[in-house]
Amino acid sequence: GRRLSVHVMHVEGAKQPQFAGDRVRVRGICEGVLNSKGERVAGALWVPTVDAITPVVLANSFTNSSQNPVQPMAAGDEVPPLSHIKEISHLSPEQLVRWPKVKVRGVVTELFGGCIQEEGSGIEVWAGPQVPRDELKFGTCVEIEGRGDWANGHGPIIRADTVRSLGKGMLPRAEHCSWSELASGRMVDQWVEIDGVVRSTDGSHLLLSCEGGQLMATIRSEPAPLVKRLLDATVLVRGVSVAATDTRGRMQGIQLLVPSLNYVEMTQAPVDPFSLPTRRIGSLLQVRGPKEFTHRVKVEGVLTLCDDRTYFLQDATGGAMAIAQEDVMLKSPGGGWNWVFWQSTRSNGAPEMELHAGDQLQVAGFPELRGYSPVLTEALIRKVARSALVVPAKATVEDIGGGALDSTLVSLEAVLLRQQNLGPNIVLELQSGSTVFHALLRARDKAQPAIAPGSRVGVTGVCQVESLPYAELGKRAASFKLLVGSWSNVTVLDRPPWWTLKRALAVAAILVVVLAMADAWIGILRREVRERTK
């Protein structure tokens, strides 16, 4: 036979292997290599500890075995370099940090040379400073020599020492994937394609809404105005799938690296959002088909409250919240994340309009369901007329608990427990029956009315209900709050009674003190009388 090296991952000082000349049984992971004929054979065995190696027949049980012992494999024997990307990808992090030699061929699938692919396997390439960047051109077939490694947040990589261009290559056929397939990590570093709707963009990145979730596509080289035209379009995007993981290897996000718009196919062009048919707000809660991608929708209703860049409107079928379109920015946080979206507070749509409660609005945005009422994000807002104010619904805590009044204008009575300032808001803590809730007002006016705790008040505002999980099991809403436009929506119905528990206790305390003093005074008088009568 031939010799096979066994790599022991963890060796304690007191348990050095003593198997020279012994026949042993080894349980471990077999590492495959290619021999000189291109045949895949066993190259090495990886075992966690020495306990995975057990003797079968001792060498000294054979005749004359002590004179001709079997020589153990030398520690410095070379293992042939790994020649396929799949072999590198199948190694564990512990094996990769030993920097195994690699010599692979593949096609560069990333514009800046960051990834290569061979057949059905791809890997990230980290080129050293000695490697000319023009050797890793997009679409070029290359041969790379270097070392395998594991990078936190990236997974298996190749640290390239030399790169040799073999000529123009052919991009692999893009594997059509669903969002769940990409999220599983099975297609990491491979050339893939996926359908989605462009929900937002900053001119260099696309936030795609796909069936099952969202991901980001980075357009490596394209003018920003052309990229921004894709907003609300259905697209088929081809690129390299990159999985963002944390230091423990857990999946944290998905990103596609797309060379240019040549690899973005528009399957449904965007339309003028205000030319869309007007939908009733209540219809946005209806169940959609599993294959339907959510585009912008247009609704029309009366404005009930405007709070910074958030607008609440109602029609005859219910209420909704609209979040105005904002600038999309990107940042790269610490850990294994590649990129994440966040939103600034500056609008990139039309300049802010002077809107007031009672304005008739048209709102076009992407519908989402957050709780009991629809939310329109990336919303464009247009005032069409002045309408009558919405009449608030007379409600009780029990009515609100069902969630049907979420995002609608309601009016209810409660007792004021206390009033405090919290950041830019004035918070009224109220109680109705056994339920305690809060009403929030913007601290716009310096002069605040003094409402005594214990007063019975009527409050009118937009209701926001916090939903509970598993509501289908009959659970009620966890809590709610009222967003109040101004102090004119808070009316004092009854002042607290003068004779309160606090005052009663104070009077009782005073009476106790007076009685104690009177008793003491009577005791003093009695002693004086006794002394005089002696």
Secondary structure, DSSP 8 states (H G I E B T S, - for coil): ----EEEES---TT-----TT-EEEE-SEEEEEE-TTS-EEEEEEEESSGGGEEEEE-GGGSTTTTTS------TT-----B--HHHHHTS-HHHHTT--EEEEEEEE-STTS-EEEETTEEEEEEE-TTS-GGGS-TTEEEEEEEEEEEETTTEEEEEEEEEEEEEE------EE--HHHHHTTTTTTSEEEEEEEEEEE-SSEEEEEETTEEEEEEESS--HHHHHTTTT-EEEEEEEEEEEE-TT--EEEEEEEE--GGGEEEEE----GGGS-EE-GGGGGS---TT-----EEEEEEEEEEETTEEEEEETTEEEEEEE---EEEE--SSS---EEEE-SS-SSS------TTEEEEEEEEEEEETTEEEEEEEEEEEEEE------EE--HHHHHTSTTTTSEEEEEEEEEEEEEETTEEEEEEEETTEEEEEEEE---S------TT-EEEEEEEEEEE--TTGGGT---SEEEEEE--GGGEEEEE---SS-HHHHHHHHHHHHHHHHHHHHHHHHHHHHHHHHT-
